Amino acid sequence: MAGAQPGVHALQLKPVFVSESLRKGNKFMKWDDVSIFLLSEWTGLSLSFV
């Protein structure tokens, strides 16, 4: 853009909030009742559960 001035469209981002349990790790329960497969395309852009 010919008439654009530098710095006019600067974006101020808010700090990201990460919960304490994600930062320190947390215990969780895991169920193995149903087997699930995760498939990805060769491009890696799409994931699907089967």
C-alpha positions in Angstrom: 0.0 0.0 0.0 1.6 3.2 -1.2 0.0 5.5 1.4 0.4 3.3 4.5 2.4 4.6 7.4 4.6 2.2 9.3 3.5 1.3 12.8 -0.1 2.4 12.3 -1.5 -1.1 12.3 0.5 -2.4 15.3 -1.4 -5.1 17.2 -1.1 -5.3 21.0 -1.6 -8.9 22.2 -2.7 -9.7 25.7 -0.5 -12.1 27.7 -1.5 -15.8 27.3 -3.1 -17.4 30.4 -1.9 -20.9 31.1 -3.5 -22.6 34.1 -1.4 -23.9 37.0 -2.3 -27.5 36.3 -0.9 -27.3 32.7 2.3 -25.6 33.8 3.1 -28.0 36.6 1.4 -31.1 35.2 -1.6 -32.9 36.5 -2.8 -36.5 37.0 -5.8 -37.7 34.9 -7.8 -40.8 34.4 -7.6 -42.8 31.2 -10.2 -45.1 29.9 -9.3 -47.9 27.4 -12.9 -49.1 26.7 -12.8 -48.1 23.0 -9.8 -48.1 20.7 -9.3 -44.9 18.8 -7.0 -44.3 15.9 -5.7 -40.8 14.9 -5.2 -40.5 11.2 -3.5 -37.5 9.4 -3.3 -36.6 5.8 0.0 -36.7 4.0 0.1 -32.9 4.2 -0.4 -32.9 7.9 -3.2 -30.3 7.7 -6.1 -32.5 8.8 -6.5 -34.9 11.7 -9.4 -37.4 12.1 -10.4 -39.9 14.8 -11.6 -43.3 13.7 
